[in-house]
Amino acid sequence: MAASNVAEAVEAMKGRFNASAASGLSAVYQVNLSGGEPSTHFLEIKDGGLSTGEGTHDSPNITINMSSTDFIAMTNGQLNPTMAYMSGKLKISGDMGLAMKMQTLFPQK
């Protein structure tokens, strides 16, 4: 079922989390959303586990900025992350290697 709001999109990411791809990884993804549903969330990966929270994390390794509409579309597989980045819909600061790893950490089902 496709996510229709930010909360559902974050839950969908949790459901798709690939623990084996996260083995040995310790990283925090900060997601800052603007537009219709402005909010901040973080995804903390540690020892093959995932925890999420609302708000700003003290020390993220990577920060992702995009509109809430584009975040939902990307989570639903309707917006290609690479195309979103190339067109400026997705802005990333921090560890670009972690950005590339997102597709294996949160694969589309």
Secondary structure, 3 states (H helix, E strand, C coil): CCCCCHHHHHHHHHHHCCHHHHCCCEEEEEEEEECCCCEEEEEEEECCEEEEEECCCCCCCEEEEEEHHHHHHHHCCCCCHHHHHHCCCEEEEECHHHHHHHHHHCCCC
